[in-house]
Amino acid sequence: MSENGFVIAILSGKGGVGKTTISLNLAKELSHHGPVWLIDIDLFNRGATSALWESEKQIPLSVAELILDAERSAVHDDSMKTLASRFSEKLSASRSLLAYDKHLTFVPAARAVEGKEASYVLWHGMAERGLHAEILLAALVEACTTITPGGIVVLDGHGGLDELSLAAALISDTCYIVNEADLITFTGSLTLFREILEQAAKSPHEAWVEFIINRVSPNQSIEKVASQFGPMLDAMSPAPDPVAVYFPLEPELFGVFGQDPFVAELYTRYWFSRKIKFLSERVLEAGTATGALDKQQWKRPARSKAQAPSVRTALKREWHKRGDLLLLGWLGTISVLLATLVWLLLSLLLKETFSRSPPSLLWFLVIGSLTIHLIGTIRWVRVARLHLANIRELRGRPMRRLRFGDTESARLREEVESQVKQKKAARPLAVAGCLILVVGILIAIAVPNYLTALQRSRQKRTMADMRMIATAWEARATDVNRYNAAGQISESAFPQENVPSATLAENLSPTYIRAFPRVDGWSNPFVFSVDQSFGTAKPAMAYAVRSNGRDGKPGEIMRSVQVTKDGQPETSIKTANFDCDIIFMNGVFVQYPEGVQQ
């Protein structure tokens, strides 16, 4: 508690529950109303310090340094007023470097080595002098409110139980314990809560503790969580409403916090931002009700259109939106890869061989993928250059990763707004171009493969019908010992005498074949040949069934095929075109397709 301001402590029973995120964003929201001090008292993890400082070597002053200075000082008067005066001098000298913006001043926890040393001194070295953590922290808070009378001090504590966290709960006007909606973290919070109540019973200060339930899952209703934890908290806490606020789980904000800690200002439509505003209003109501805060001083000024939102906020919003540009390039590549995978699977299902691949299709895939990558990379680089240029121009000191102040010039404002408008106008064209390119790639893959599969199915149907006709013809020859008339085997050339399909169908159907197919898969008529005509006395010992292929035009390639004395052809030819003839002769294919067909 402070005579000149309002003190808030934000603690947690364990780490990783979102305590620092809430502390940073609450302090930033309160700074829109008046002067705010944000003090990181977590000497071990230093979460807020890591979020706001890029290098610990540049830290001008820290909480650990103030503790060590108090321990090493030769002053024997260790009263809180004396320490507050010493701390006030040091903070005033370094405030220009600690100021994050006009109304927010951040005091880091410690450098790496200082944190361990200050913790040891706090636990052992200062106890002999009666200088406890409660006195040190009260002096630090008093120094801050002396520099900015009527201000708010936000203490970001350690994730767990330690001396400074207990001291923060005792000297604060309101202490918030951040807890997740599960029993594991709630157990640690109850341990911290009981310890605070025990220490408050021994202290002249009265602890006012409220809970913040963070990351409530969508499958958990607030009523269910309240019924689960509410009765226990009501029995232990002196506050009439022990749960101050519930924060719903929003996973999309997790990754953004690493880039910019003040996510509530970037994403104002999310529940996190709305809950932070609600919590800040609750703090201001409590502060003005107790008289610690002046109502007129802490009345939020109305923002003009030129100031709301600031250029930095608008730029950051646009920067995060632009993340989809590179994602679009990767999505295009993934679409190409998926389309290629589908093509390969279809080829396997259709029993395609991979002895040859269409080079034009492969080149189209490569060029399409590179084009999508190029579009995404160019857009990403343009926005990245704009973002980095503005950070270099607006970054006042090395500690600032981002600055949300009113120091932007009108020229920069107009430049950023014009570039944002240009990017928004060009976005539909880029997206449409990428979609057209992806659709074109898919069509280029799907249509040729569909046509090839269609022709291949007709080809296979033709070959199956030819085998069926030949089997029936062979069965008739077995019964009558001839294909057309009795005779003996002799060497002969390829069967040249055509047999009308009606004549052959009359001899084979329905005894040897139920339905006689007269056309092939392309609806072209089959051609049937024997070496001797039907109805003659000369024996026919060779036969052929031929399909003229897709074009229906007969080829001359088989005119020179010779038949041996056992009735088998001497040669066979493999084709790679749907227009080539398919010939079945004396029980075997002498001309047939193999491999990739054109």
Secondary structure, DSSP 8 states (H G I E B T S, - for coil): --SSEEEEEEEESSSSSSHHHHHHHHHHHHTTTS-EEEEE--TTT-HHHHHH-S-GGG----HHHHHHHHHH-------HHHHHHHHHHHHHHHHHHHBSSSSEEEE----HHHHHHHHHIIIIITTTTT--HHHHHHHHHHHHHHHSTTEEEEEEEEES--HHHHHHHHH-SEEEEEEESSHHHHHHHHHHHHHHHHHHHHSSS---EEEEEEEE-TTS-HHHHHHHHHHHHHHH-SSSS-EEEEEE--GGGHHHHTT-S-HHHH-TTSHHHHHHHHHHHHHHHHHHHHTSS-TTTTS-----TTTSS-HHHHHHHHHHHTHHHHHHHHHHHHHHHHHHHHHHHHHHHTT---S---HHHHHHHHHHHHHHHHHHHHHHHHHHHHHHHHHHHH--STT-S---SS---HHHHHHHHHHHHHHHHHHHHHHHHHHHHHHHHHHHHHHHHHHHHHHHHHHHHHHHHHHHHHHHHHHHHHHHTSSSS------EES--EEE-HHHHHHHHTTTT-SS---B-TTS-B-EEEESS-TTSSS----EEEEE-TTTT---STTTT-EE-TTS-BS--EEE--TTS-EEEETTEEEEEE-SS--
